[in-house]
Amino acid sequence: MLTDLLGRTWAIEPGPLLRCQGSTIGVRVAAPHTDSVKHLDLEILLNVDEPAGTSLVDCSTGLAEDPEEAIRQALAAWIDTTAAAALEMVEQRGRLATHLSPGTPDSFPGWHAIVGGVTGWSVDGTSDKQQWFVDTAPWAALASVITPGLDREYLNGVRIFVGQGGEYYNCEVRINGRIDEPASAALAGLDWPRSQRMSVARTFLLLVHPAEIETPPSTA
């Protein structure tokens, strides 16, 4: 899946580490926070030689009955959102994710935002929640409550997730892999589409200190 996305070969190295050949990029399994066999915690390193400042941790869950198929679903969602944003930081061609500079529409104040894709699923085949992410750019509305949770100077990963059906809902904002309770509560209070049947949507933002981006590519 990563080879298809980036067009480069990846190979297992000791660690174990899945490394993009000819680059400093690597992916490894992170410490799990659930026992579910359908859940993955993954860490992508933009520079395997400097993991402290370039590590981005996120998680993903598949829903298929078959565990192997569920893991494939989890990986696909992670690649479409988290990996796409992280790899766009390296490539910087506007091909894998969207660049939003500070002060532009739907941007994140004070940070250059690289926004991965929006993905999700629903029981009835609708995509209302995914479309809401695309139409409203909820990170802009949540920026004031997310900002206090940004604990790294140059690179912060923010994953936004909404899952709901009937009276059940699960809204999560994770900052650098950790749930941020104030931001998650603020997300729950936004006007995302409610439904009787279960549906979910997620996206991922890589917030980059503007000094680290010399000339952001056009996404027009």
KOLFIVEX-787178 format. One record per atom (N, C-alpha, C): residue in one letter; x negated, y, z negated. Coordinates in steps of 0.02 Angstrom, whole numbers, padded with zeros to 5 digits, always signed. Each point is the difference from the previous one (the first is absolute). Last residue first. Layout:
AXYZ;...
***
This chain:
A+00203+01222+00298;A+00056+00020+00043;A+00010-00051+00056;T-00168+00018-00182;T+00047-00056+00000;T+00061+00016+00043;S-00281+00078-00028;S+00069+00018+00014;S+00043-00062+00000;P-00226+00011-00150;P+00024-00009+00069;P+00072+00023+00007;P-00183+00103-00178;P+00051-00051+00006;P+00025-00005+00072;T-00233+00084-00102;T+00047+00022+00051;T+00053-00054+00009;E-00144-00013-00193;E-00028+00058+00036;E+00050+00028+00050;I+00018-00135-00240;I+00027-00003+00068;I-00023+00062+00038;E-00051-00029-00230;E-00022-00063+00029;E+00024-00009+00072;A+00062+00185-00142;A-00070+00007+00019;A-00027-00063+00033;P+00223+00011-00096;P-00008+00032+00067;P-00071+00006+00023;H+00087-00199-00156;H-00022+00068-00012;H-00014+00034+00067;V+00176-00197-00008;V-00072+00011+00009;V-00016+00073-00016;L+00197-00210-00024;L-00012+00071-00011;L-00074+00013-00003;L+00172-00193+00104;L-00068+00010-00024;L-00010+00075-00005;L+00234-00158-00001;L-00037+00061+00017;L-00071-00006-00028;F+00225-00171+00070;F-00061+00011-00038;F-00034+00063+00026;T+00263-00139-00010;T-00053+00030+00039;T-00060+00013-00046;R+00263-00143+00016;R-00062+00021-00032;R-00045+00037+00050;A+00268-00122-00060;A-00043+00038+00045;A-00063+00021-00039;V+00243-00178-00009;V-00060+00032-00028;V-00036+00039+00053;S+00257-00129-00077;S-00046+00023+00052;S-00058+00036-00033;M+00250-00151-00057;M-00070+00016-00015;M-00038+00023+00062;R+00267+00042-00032;R-00044-00058+00010;R-00073+00022-00004;Q+00167+00161-00030;Q+00027-00055-00039;Q-00044-00062+00006;S-00093+00259+00017;S+00034-00052+00039;S+00026-00054-00046;R-00114+00277+00022;R+00021-00057-00041;R+00038-00050+00043;P-00192+00197+00065;P+00064-00033+00014;P+00013-00059-00046;W-00141+00216-00085;W-00011-00052+00050;W+00066-00040+00009;D-00070+00216-00134;D+00062-00018+00035;D-00014-00050+00056;L-00136+00035-00247;L+00008+00031+00066;L+00060-00030+00037;G-00089-00070-00220;G+00050+00052+00000;G+00010+00034+00067;A-00167-00170-00043;A+00066-00030-00011;A+00055+00051+00004;L-00224+00074+00010;L+00020-00034+00061;L+00070-00030-00007;A-00100+00091-00191;A+00021+00054+00046;A+00023-00030+00067;A-00089-00147-00159;A+00065+00025-00022;A+00025+00055+00046;S-00215-00081+00039;S+00049-00052+00016;S+00070+00021-00021;A-00182+00138-00057;A+00013+00004+00071;A+00052-00052+00021;P-00071-00001-00227;P+00036+00062+00017;P+00017+00005+00074;E-00128-00193-00071;E+00069+00001-00024;E+00036+00066+00016;D-00197-00139+00125;D+00005+00065-00033;D+00073+00010-00020;I-00164-00227+00058;I+00065+00033+00001;I-00003+00065-00038;R-00216-00105+00126;R+00035+00000-00064;R+00068+00036+00007;G-00171-00020+00178;G+00018-00067-00022;G+00041-00004-00063;N-00069+00209+00104;N-00060-00041-00007;N+00015-00067-00033;I+00205+00116-00011;I-00057+00043+00014;I-00063-00040-00015;R+00280-00047+00053;R-00064-00024-00027;R-00055+00046+00023;V+00282-00005-00028;V-00056+00038+00028;V-00062-00026-00035;E+00266-00102+00031;E-00069+00000-00025;E-00042+00051+00038;C+00268-00106-00056;C-00037+00055+00032;C-00070+00003-00031;N+00229-00167+00015;N-00069+00002-00023;N-00037+00053+00040;Y+00273-00098-00065;Y-00048+00039+00040;Y-00069-00005-00032;Y+00282-00097-00008;Y-00071-00012-00011;Y-00042+00049+00042;E+00242-00018+00007;E-00022+00035-00061;E-00074-00008-00013;G+00065-00045+00245;G+00052+00005-00052;G-00026+00041-00059;G-00196-00041+00130;G+00060-00034+00025;G+00052+00000-00055;Q-00277+00089+00069;Q+00065+00009-00033;Q+00054-00040+00035;G-00278+00102-00010;G+00038-00061+00012;G+00065+00004-00038;V-00233+00158+00080;V+00070+00000-00023;V+00032-00067+00018;F-00265+00129-00021;F+00042-00058+00014;F+00070+00011-00029;I-00267+00111+00056;I+00068+00018-00018;I+00046-00056+00023;R-00282+00053-00055;R+00050-00042+00033;R+00069+00016-00028;V-00263+00113+00016;V+00067+00006-00029;V+00048-00044+00040;G-00285+00057-00050;G+00050-00038+00037;G+00067+00003-00035;N-00236+00162+00014;N+00053-00029-00042;N+00050-00036+00044;L-00264+00129+00003;L+00047-00046+00032;L+00049-00028-00050;Y-00159+00174-00065;Y-00002+00003+00073;Y+00052-00043+00035;E-00028+00025-00247;E-00015+00066+00028;E+00010+00003+00076;R+00141-00150-00186;R-00063-00003+00035;R-00010+00064+00040;D+00199-00060-00129;D-00057-00003-00047;D-00067-00008+00035;L+00278+00074+00017;L-00057-00012+00044;L-00064+00005-00041;G+00224+00043-00085;G-00024-00068-00005;G-00059-00016+00045;P+00120+00215-00007;P-00034-00012-00064;P-00028-00071-00008;T+00125+00056+00204;T-00066+00032-00007;T-00033-00011-00068;I+00230-00068+00063;I-00054-00047+00015;I-00068+00030-00017;V+00196+00131-00020;V-00002-00049-00054;V-00053-00054+00013;S+00036+00174+00159;S-00014+00033-00064;S-00004-00049-00058;A+00059-00075+00224;A-00070+00020-00007;A-00015+00030-00069;L+00209-00091+00112;L-00027-00029-00061;L-00070+00027-00017;A+00123+00063+00198;A+00043+00017-00056;A-00029-00024-00066;A-00115-00059+00196;A-00002+00073-00007;A+00043+00023-00059;W-00004-00228+00064;W-00060+00019-00036;W-00005+00075-00010;P+00174-00108+00133;P+00012+00010-00071;P-00061+00019-00041;A+00091+00005+00254;A-00068+00005-00027;A+00002+00010-00076;T+00190-00026+00168;T-00006+00046-00056;T-00070+00009-00028;D+00069-00146+00192;D+00035+00064+00009;D-00017+00051-00055;V-00087-00228-00002;V-00024+00035+00059;V+00029+00071+00004;F+00075-00142-00173;F-00071+00016-00009;F-00025+00042+00058;W+00215-00085+00021;W-00002+00054-00049;W-00072+00021-00014;Q+00041-00188+00134;Q+00011+00062+00037;Q-00001+00060-00047;Q-00017-00213-00097;Q-00059+00015+00039;Q+00007+00066+00038;K+00187-00079-00114;K-00051+00023-00047;K-00065+00017+00036;D+00182-00092+00126;D+00015+00067-00026;D-00055+00027-00045;S+00041-00204+00154;S-00065+00030-00016;S+00009+00070-00029;T+00141-00261+00041;T-00002+00072+00006;T-00068+00027-00021;G+00079-00236-00008;G-00033+00023+00060;G-00003+00075+00010;D+00086-00140-00191;D+00047+00007+00056;D-00031+00028+00063;V-00126-00037-00203;V+00040-00061+00008;V+00043+00004+00062;S-00232+00136-00008;S+00067+00003-00031;S+00037-00065+00014;W-00269+00133+00001;W+00046-00051+00024;W+00068+00011-00034;G-00260+00134+00062;G+00049-00024-00048;G+00044-00053+00030;T-00205+00218+00044;T+00025-00067+00014;T+00050-00021-00053;V-00160+00217+00115;V+00055-00016-00046;V+00026-00069+00019;G-00263+00107+00036;G+00067-00012+00026;G+00052-00009-00055;G-00211+00147-00064;G+00008-00062+00038;G+00071-00007+00025;V-00147+00226-00060;V+00061-00037-00015;V+00005-00061+00044;I-00178+00194-00106;I+00003-00048+00055;I+00056-00048-00018;A-00070+00263-00086;A+00035-00063-00008;A-00004-00041+00064;H-00133+00210-00143;H+00012-00026+00067;H+00031-00069-00008;W+00025+00195-00190;W-00034-00060+00024;W+00014-00011+00074;G+00095+00180-00135;G-00068-00005-00026;G-00039-00060+00025;P+00265-00012+00019;P-00039+00060-00018;P-00069-00016-00028;F+00137-00141+00182;F-00009-00006-00072;F-00045+00057-00023;S+00176-00012+00226;S-00067-00015-00027;S+00002-00005-00076;D+00176+00055+00174;D+00000-00066-00031;D-00067-00019-00030;P-00022+00203+00163;P+00064-00031-00021;P-00010-00071-00026;T-00210+00158-00030;T+00040-00018+00058;T+00065-00034-00023;G-00176+00069-00151;G+00033+00058+00028;G+00041-00014+00062;P-00201-00164-00058;P+00034+00043-00048;P+00031+00060+00035;S-00029-00217+00150;S-00045+00047-00034;S+00040+00043-00049;L+00035-00250+00113;L+00036+00060-00020;L-00047+00045-00039;H+00001-00235+00177;H-00037+00048-00040;H+00044+00061-00014;T+00051-00276+00060;T+00014+00070+00013;T-00041+00045-00047;A-00062-00258+00104;A+00043+00033-00050;A+00004+00074+00017;L-00117-00153+00143;L+00027-00049-00047;L+00049+00031-00050;R-00116+00129+00173;R+00029-00058+00033;R+00037-00046-00049;G-00142+00210-00023;G+00072+00010+00002;G+00037-00059+00031;R-00240+00026-00051;R+00020+00014+00069;R+00075+00013+00005;Q-00170-00075-00187;Q+00017+00070+00010;Q+00014+00018+00073;E-00092-00205-00140;E+00002+00011+00073;E+00012+00073+00018;V-00001-00068-00230;V-00065-00016+00030;V-00001+00018+00074;M+00199+00028-00119;M-00050+00044-00032;M-00069-00012+00030;E+00177-00141+00062;E+00002+00064+00036;E-00049+00050-00030;L+00033-00206-00108;L-00043-00008+00059;L+00001+00063+00044;A+00140-00007-00193;A-00070-00004-00020;A-00046-00004+00061;A+00236-00003+00034;A-00023+00065-00025;A-00075-00001-00016;A+00098-00203+00066;A+00002+00047+00055;A-00025+00069-00021;A+00028-00172-00163;A-00060-00009+00041;A-00002+00050+00058;T+00194+00006-00138;T-00061+00015-00037;T-00063-00005+00044;T+00214-00046+00110;T+00003+00060-00042;T-00068+00018-00030;D+00039-00193+00143;D+00036+00054+00033;D-00003+00066-00039;I-00094-00201-00092;I-00039+00024+00056;I+00034+00059+00034;W+00113-00109-00177;W-00060+00034-00025;W-00041+00030+00058;A+00187-00133+00052;A+00022+00063-00030;A-00060+00040-00024;A-00043-00215+00083;A+00023+00043+00054;A+00021+00068-00027;L-00059-00170-00154;L-00058+00027+00035;L+00021+00049+00055;A+00169-00117-00114;A-00032+00048-00045;A-00060+00033+00034;Q+00109-00174+00116;Q+00042+00060-00004;Q-00032+00054-00043;R-00106-00208+00007;R-00008+00034+00065;R+00042+00064+00002;I+00025-00138-00186;I-00065+00034-00002;I-00013+00036+00066;A+00191-00134-00013;A+00008+00059-00043;A-00065+00040-00004;E-00001-00207+00113;E+00033+00051+00040;E+00010+00064-00040;E-00089-00183-00115;E-00047+00023+00051;E+00030+00054+00044;P+00138-00104-00167;P-00051+00045-00027;P-00050+00025+00052;D+00262-00063+00043;D-00065-00033+00006;D-00055+00046-00024;E+00214+00088+00003;E+00001-00057-00046;E-00067-00036+00001;A+00010+00264+00058;A+00018-00064+00029;A-00002-00056-00052;L-00065+00238-00029;L+00065-00024-00025;L+00021-00068+00029;G-00239+00164-00071;G+00042-00027+00053;G+00062-00032-00029;T-00178+00206-00089;T+00036-00062-00013;T+00040-00021+00062;S-00225+00169-00097;S+00054-00011+00047;S+00030-00068-00013;C-00192+00212-00094;C+00028-00066-00002;C+00059-00005+00047;D-00249+00152-00050;D+00072+00000+00010;D+00024-00072-00002;V-00238+00176-00023;V+00035-00060-00022;V+00075+00008+00011;L-00253+00103+00083;L+00071+00015-00001;L+00038-00065-00014;S-00271+00118-00010;S+00046-00056-00009;S+00072+00023-00002;T-00216+00127+00012;T+00034-00013+00063;T+00050-00057-00004;G-00154+00087-00176;G+00033+00059+00028;G+00041-00014+00062;A-00119-00175-00121;A+00032+00041-00051;A+00039+00058+00031;P-00140-00158+00129;P+00070-00019-00015;P+00035+00047-00048;E-00211-00010+00166;E+00020+00050-00049;E+00073-00012-00021;D-00105-00140+00158;D-00060+00016-00040;D+00015+00053-00053;V+00162-00073+00163;V-00013-00055-00047;V-00061+00013-00044;N+00179+00164+00119;N-00072-00010+00002;N-00017-00053-00053;L+00222+00041+00040;L-00022+00037+00059;L-00076-00004+00008;L+00175-00175-00116;L-00058+00041-00015;L-00021+00035+00064;I+00232-00127-00114;I-00038+00016+00060;I-00055+00049-00019;E+00165-00191-00130;E-00043+00059-00007;E-00037+00009+00066;L+00239-00137-00105;L-00057+00006+00045;L-00037+00065-00011;D+00200-00189-00092;D-00034+00061-00020;D-00064+00003+00040;L+00246-00142+00036;L-00071+00011+00010;L-00021+00067-00030;H+00216-00203-00006;H-00025+00067-00014;H-00075+00004+00010;K+00149-00195+00000;K+00018+00039+00059;K-00027+00071-00004;V-00014-00168-00173;V-00042-00024+00055;V+00014+00039+00064;S+00026+00084-00265;S+00036-00020+00060;S-00048-00022+00055;D-00043+00093-00229;D-00016-00070+00016;D+00033-00024+00065;T-00092+00257-00073;T+00058-00043-00003;T-00021-00071+00019;H-00149+00184+00007;H+00040+00023-00057;H+00066-00038-00004;P-00272-00044+00105;P+00073+00000+00007;P+00035+00028-00061;A-00248+00063+00111;A+00030-00036-00057;A+00076+00003+00005;A-00122+00022+00233;A-00006+00033-00065;A+00033-00042-00054;V-00120-00053+00252;V+00058-00011-00042;V-00013+00033-00068;R-00117+00098+00224;R-00004-00057-00045;R+00063-00004-00042;V-00133+00128+00232;V+00061-00013-00037;V-00011-00059-00046;G-00156+00204+00150;G+00013-00067-00024;G+00066-00004-00037;I-00185+00165+00167;I+00067-00011-00026;I+00008-00073-00022;T-00186+00126+00115;T-00006-00005-00074;T+00066-00020-00033;S-00092-00074+00257;S+00024+00059-00037;S-00011-00010-00074;G-00036-00165+00179;G-00028+00061+00028;G+00023+00063-00035;Q+00157-00204-00038;Q-00067-00004+00027;Q-00022+00065+00032;C+00169-00042-00207;C+00004+00020+00070;C-00071+00003+00028;R+00079-00157-00213;R-00034+00061+00022;R+00009+00010+00075;L+00087-00132-00239;L+00015+00000+00071;L-00026+00065+00028;L-00077-00146-00225;L+00018+00065+00029;L+00014-00010+00073;P-00034-00149-00257;P+00001+00006+00074;P+00024+00069+00022;G-00171-00065-00063;G+00036+00046-00044;G+00063-00030-00029;P-00170-00029+00237;P+00001-00018-00072;P+00034+00053-00041;E+00084-00003+00246;E-00066+00003-00029;E+00004-00020-00073;I+00159-00016+00245;I-00007-00010-00072;I-00074+00003-00019;A+00112+00134+00215;A-00029-00064-00020;A-00007-00002-00076;W+00116+00140+00237;W-00011-00001-00072;W-00025-00070-00019;T+00014+00166+00241;T+00000-00065-00034;T-00013+00009-00075;R+00124+00187+00162;R-00066-00024-00019;R+00007-00067-00037;G+00181+00151+00072;G-00036-00020+00060;G-00071-00021-00014;L+00193+00077-00146;L-00060+00041+00010;L-00038-00017+00063;L+00208-00114-00061;L+00009+00070-00015;L-00060+00043+00021;D-00004-00238+00021;D+00048+00029+00048;D+00008+00075-00011;T-00131-00120-00153;T-00034+00004+00065;T+00045+00031+00052;L+00091-00044-00210;L-00045+00058-00002;L-00039+00007+00065;M+00139-00190-00023;M+00041+00061+00000;M-00043+00063+00000;
***
